[in-house]
């Protein structure tokens, strides 16, 4: 019998981990300096914990100074979800049908 891996239970950290993954996925597959994450509007300890969650689920490999995202993980994280539209880059312009008239 194989034990199923449970999803993280902390909603705030799970949300932050998802947001981080969607942001990091828009960078190239080269190592991303962790100092770039200092500009995020989140507590440093929360960012470190969220990165740890992503690493625990093998979504990202971590080292002391950088983060990388595998190209396949990038492709999935950047794929638009029609229901939530979370696949767009975080700073992208909304689609034309969402712009004010």
N, C-alpha and C positions, 0 to 999 in steps of 0.2 A: 504494500500500500504506500503510495507516494503522498506526502503531506503537501497540500496546496499552500502556496504563499499568500498570506493575507495582505490586503492593501493597508497602507499606513492609516493610522486611526486619528491623527491630529488634523482636523479640517483646515486650519490656517496654514500649517506647514505643507500639507498636501496641495493646497491651492497655490502656495508660493512655489513649490517644486514644479508644478505644472506650468506656471507662468515662466519660471526660469528656463525650463526645457524649451518652451515655445520661443523665447527670446534667443537662447543660445543656438537653436536650430537654424536661425537665419544667418549665422556666421558661417564661414567656410569650415572645412573639416580639419583645418590646422589648429594647433593648440591656441586657446583663447586665454589671455592673461586674466587671472582672477582679480586683478586690480580693476578691471573694467566693471566688475560687479559692485564696486564700492559706490558707484553713482546711483544704484538702485535705491528706491524709497522704501527700504526695509532695514531692520536692525541687522548688524553684521552676524550676530549669533544665529538669527533666523535663516539668513542666507547660507551660512555654513551648514546648519542642520538640513536645510532643503537640498543642498548639494549632496550631503551624506545620504539622504533618502534616495536621490536619483542614482547615486553610485551603488547603493545597496540593492537596487533593482536592476543593476547592470545597464542603466540607460546612458550613463556617462562614466568614463574613467577619470579619476582625479589624481593629480599629483600636487605637490606643495605650492606650485606657482601657476598652474594652468588647468583648464578644463577642455576636454575634446568631446565632440558629439559625432558618433559614427554616421556615415552618409545615409544609411537606411533609416536610422532613428530620425535624422534630419528630415528625410522625405516624408515620413509618417507625421512628424510634429508640424510640418509646414503644409500638410494637405488640408484644404479648407473643410470645415465641418459646416454643412448648410444650416444646421440648426443654431449654431452659436457663432459662426464665422470666426473661430479662433485660429484658423490657419493662416491668416494674413499677418504680415509683419506688424509688430505692435505700434509703429508710428506711421503706418500707411494711410493713404487717403481712402475714405470710405467709397464704396461703389457709387456710381452716378445716381442710382435710384435711392440712395440714402442721404444725398446732399440736400440741404435746404433749397427750396425754390427761390 
